[in-house]
Amino acid sequence: MEEPQALHPVKLYVYDLSKGMARRLSPLMLGKSTARARAHPFWGLVHTSIIVHKDEFFYCSGGISSCPPGATLLGPPDSVVDLGNTEVTEEIFLEYLSSLGESAFRGESYNLFEHNCNTFSNEVAQFLTGKKIPSYITDLPAEVLATPFGQALRPLLDSIQIQLPGGNTFSRHNGQS
């Protein structure tokens, strides 16, 4: 008789890098009404990461990184979303992350609007649970870029590279550091 696979909880940590400023300024700068901003469970400059196998995994301009949950300089998350459970073992997950880090999620592939931490979290969530992260997070860059202010700022914003202190770069050579 085969033993059942162990289930591992999967969480999404959500951080507002603007610390509330984006929500307050969005009506003025983006033309989004306060009611529209309030309609989002989370409106801001959003950074996300995946918590699984007792570590936090995220993507930024330095590539894929890991740390103990909440150990980046961002501190505790502003919100935690329960994504369910996974049967994926830590060993298989780390191999998967290594392959992502060598292909789609290399540091030089980072783009603030189109290939960012939320893209990574969405991809990893689907691998682990078969579910996407909330669309109010993944749709946010397109909403910003659809405004005149977003279009005007795009050249500047495209040049921004986000590197979060407090994480260790993940690679196959050192495993999970």
N, C-alpha and C positions, 0 to 999 in steps of 0.2 A: 504494500500500500504506500502510495506516494505521500510525502509530507506536504502540507499546504505551504505556499510561499508566504514569507513574512511581509506584512504591509508596513510601509514607511510613509509618514505624513509628509505632505508637500505644501509649503506655504509660499505666498508671494508677499514680499516686503515692499511697501510703497512709501517713497520719500518725496516730499515737496522741496526741491532744491531752492525754491524762491521763498520758502518759509511764509507763505500766505500772500506775498506781494503780487503774484500773478493773478490771483483771484480778485484782489482789490483793484488792480490796474487794468484788468481785461476789458471792462466797459469803455474806458477811455482810449486805450491803445489799440484794441482789437475790434472794437465796436460790438463786442458781445455784451448783451444785457446782463445785469446782475442776476436776474432770474435764470438766464441761461447758464451762467457760471454756477449758480446754486443747484441747478438741475443735475450737474455732474456730482457724483459722490466725492470726486477728487478733481480739483481744477488747479493746475499749477504747472511748474516745470518739474515733470515727474521722472524720477529714477526708480527702477524696480530691480529686484533680485529674487532668486529662488532659494528657498531654504529646504534642504533635504539632506539626509544622512548626517545630521548635526552640524552642517556648515551652511554658510551663505555664499552663493555663487552669483557673480555679476559680470557684465561686459562693459568696457569703456575703451578709450583710445589706447590703453596699454594691453588690450586683449582680455581674455577671460581671467578673472581673479576669484579668489576664495578667502574667507576669513570666518572666525566664529560669528554666529548671528549677532548683528548689531555692533560689530567691532570696527566698522569704518569710522572716520571722523564725523559721519552723518549722525552717529548715535542711534538711538532707537527709531524704528520706522514710525511714520505718521499714521499708517494703516497696515493691517495684516489681513490678507485674503486667504482663506482656507481653500486650497485647490483640490483637496481630496487625498488619496493615498496612491502609492505606487508599489508594484512588486519588483521593480527594477532594483537589482542589487547595487551596492556601492561600487563594486568592481566594474560592472557593466557600465554604470553611469560615468565613472571616471574615464573609461575608454571612449565613451561617447563624447565627453567634453574634450578629450585630447584631439579627437578627429575634428570636432567643430573648431577648436583653436588653431588647427593646421589648415583649415579650409575657409569656411564662411565667416568665422568670427576671429580673424586675425586683427591685431590692433590697427593696422593701416586700412582696414575695411570699415572702420567706424565712421558713421555720418550721423550728426545730431538729429536729422529729420527722418532719414530713410533706413538706417541700419544701426540701431542704437541698443541700449540696455533693455528697452521694452521689446524690441524685435527678438533679442536673445531670450528674455524671460518667456515670451510667447512660444518660441521654438522649443525650449526646454520643457515647459509645462505640457505641451502636446506630446512630447516624447515620453514623459513620465506618467501622465494621467489621461492622455487623449483629449484634454480640454484646453481651450485657449484662455488667455488672461482676459479680464474684462475689456470690452470694446471702448469704454470711456477712456481707457489708457492708450490703447493702440490707435484710436481715431484722433487723438489730440494733435499730433503734428500736422495732419492734413487740415484740420480745422483752423489752426494758426496760419498755415500757408495760404489758405483760401481768403484771408483778409488782406486789404491793401497794406496794412502795417507789416504783416507777416512777409509779404512779398518784398517790401522795401528793405526789411532787415535780413532777408535770406542770405545775401552775399556775406554779411558779417557773421551770421549764425552758422553758416556752412563751414566757416574757418575754425569754429570752436571745437576743441578736443577736450573731452572730459576725462580726467584721470582721478580716481578716488583714492586718497591716502587711506591706509589701514588694511588693504587687502594684499594677498600674495599672488603674483602672477602664476597661473596654472599652466603646467606643461607636462608632457609625457615623461620628460627626463627627470623631473623631480617629483612626479606624482602630485598629490595634493599637498601643497606646501603650507 
